[in-house]
Amino acid sequence: MTIKEQLKVDTRLERIKNFEHFGDAKSIGGGLAKLRWTNGWRVYFVKQRTTIILLLTGGHKNGQKKDIEKARILAQKHSGN
């Protein structure tokens, strides 16, 4: 990831942290959701309670099936189920 790309992700995370504004985000079931960018980036996360967000993994749209499976495994491991 380039510095410019990292800054875009960091900016989005700051908006979530400071304003609870997720932008283009979508639930994908089982408590899992994704942040989406128009260039195809995806960041998968779970939201716990009202203030904790656990970023699980990310990738591009063309690899999202594999990335979603990885995110589900990580979410399950974190929840202890």
C-alpha positions as semicolon CSV with decimal commas, in nm:
position;residue;x (nm);y (nm);z (nm)
1;M;0,000;0,000;0,000
2;T;0,137;0,339;-0,094
3;I;0,152;0,632;0,146
4;K;-0,129;0,802;-0,048
5;E;-0,347;0,491;-0,019
6;Q;-0,271;0,457;0,351
7;L;-0,369;0,821;0,406
8;K;-0,706;0,759;0,240
9;V;-0,774;0,465;0,470
10;D;-0,651;0,658;0,775
11;T;-0,875;0,953;0,686
12;R;-1,177;0,725;0,660
13;L;-1,099;0,567;0,996
14;E;-1,062;0,911;1,156
15;R;-1,410;1,009;1,025
16;I;-1,551;0,693;1,181
17;K;-1,371;0,758;1,509
18;N;-1,456;1,128;1,537
19;F;-1,800;1,149;1,375
20;E;-1,926;0,788;1,354
21;H;-1,956;0,848;0,979
22;F;-1,882;0,524;0,795
23;G;-1,939;0,651;0,443
24;D;-1,999;0,372;0,191
25;A;-2,036;0,073;0,420
26;K;-2,247;-0,239;0,388
27;S;-2,343;-0,524;0,619
28;I;-2,252;-0,862;0,471
29;G;-2,417;-1,077;0,738
30;G;-2,316;-1,250;1,057
31;G;-2,213;-0,922;1,220
32;L;-1,955;-0,861;0,948
33;A;-1,953;-0,543;0,741
34;K;-1,733;-0,377;0,483
35;L;-1,612;-0,029;0,405
36;R;-1,605;0,031;0,030
37;W;-1,410;0,269;-0,190
38;T;-1,490;0,346;-0,554
39;N;-1,150;0,214;-0,666
40;G;-1,243;-0,136;-0,541
41;W;-1,079;-0,134;-0,198
42;R;-1,260;-0,319;0,078
43;V;-1,194;-0,325;0,452
44;Y;-1,389;-0,583;0,653
45;F;-1,483;-0,520;1,014
46;V;-1,710;-0,607;1,302
47;K;-1,865;-0,350;1,531
48;Q;-1,890;-0,450;1,895
49;R;-2,107;-0,263;2,136
50;T;-2,131;0,101;2,035
51;T;-1,770;0,216;2,028
52;I;-1,539;-0,072;1,939
53;I;-1,461;-0,154;1,579
54;L;-1,231;-0,441;1,498
55;L;-1,070;-0,418;1,155
56;L;-1,017;-0,770;1,029
57;T;-0,871;-0,765;0,680
58;G;-0,887;-0,582;0,353
59;G;-0,836;-0,623;-0,016
60;H;-0,974;-0,539;-0,357
61;K;-1,316;-0,615;-0,500
62;N;-1,178;-0,886;-0,728
63;G;-1,058;-1,088;-0,426
64;Q;-1,345;-1,018;-0,193
65;K;-1,482;-1,373;-0,171
66;K;-1,152;-1,498;-0,024
67;D;-1,116;-1,184;0,191
68;I;-1,467;-1,225;0,334
69;E;-1,395;-1,586;0,431
70;K;-1,073;-1,476;0,601
71;A;-1,258;-1,197;0,784
72;R;-1,526;-1,440;0,904
73;I;-1,260;-1,674;1,044
74;L;-1,082;-1,387;1,220
75;A;-1,411;-1,253;1,363
76;Q;-1,501;-1,598;1,493
77;K;-1,159;-1,641;1,655
78;H;-1,186;-1,300;1,819
79;S;-1,534;-1,367;1,956
80;G;-1,422;-1,698;2,106
81;N;-1,689;-1,904;1,925
